[in-house]
Amino acid sequence: MRKQAGFTLPEVLIALLVFSMISAACVYSLRLGVDSRDQLAETDEIIKELQLARLLVKEDFAQVTRRAVRDEFGTLTPTFFYGGQSPFFRRTADDETILVAFVRDGWINPNARAPRSSLQYVEYILRSDTLVRRARVFLDGARQSEFIEKALFDDISQAEIEFLLSSNQRDLQWADVWPVSSGQASPPKAIAITLTSESGETLRQLFWIGEVGNA
């Protein structure tokens, strides 16, 4: 009879040990791959939301137009563009801070189906911890028009807005309120919005004001 050859118990244990180490390494690598994919997807979604929000804000400021609006009492605002701690702001809720308000053109109305113009009154506000774009269907508040709101950024602990006064080769001069004087009839050249998240991260965005048209 032939002598049968096989594995000894230590050899089997060593083989199992090597196999378990390889399996653990494969599982760990797979887990890292899944986590990386989830992080990339989350980061991609954040970047996409940031780009869409920036595009919307950029389009708003690029189409500012000269058209003052009336409040719910029919009172005409002294200027068509105001922001910061401006005295022209209407009274708001306790958890709201209006950063800037203006009228923009270019609101698409295909075939004039909706009973409105191409102008739109827009406000950017900080409500609790959310930056919100708020707009009226009709320009004047006397028509009891409801607001259309879109949340742009969440988890915001602080929002600051600055208005470009002048620029030279060395420095930019900013103001934290607009208009800076009672007789000023033109908007700033640019706007800087600084957002601070609850985690302490800061995002500063600069937007240029387009050539202002007349309504």
Beta strands, then each sheet from edge to edge (+ up, - down):
strand 1: 65-66
strand 2: 81-84
strand 3: 96-104
strand 4: 120-127
strand 5: 130-136
strand 6: 147-153
strand 7: 156-167
strand 8: 172-175
strand 9: 177-178
strand 10: 190-197
strand 11: 202-208
strand 12: 213-214
sheet 1: 1+ 12+
sheet 2: 6+ 5- 4+ 3- 2+ 9-
sheet 3: 8+ 7- 10+ 11-
end
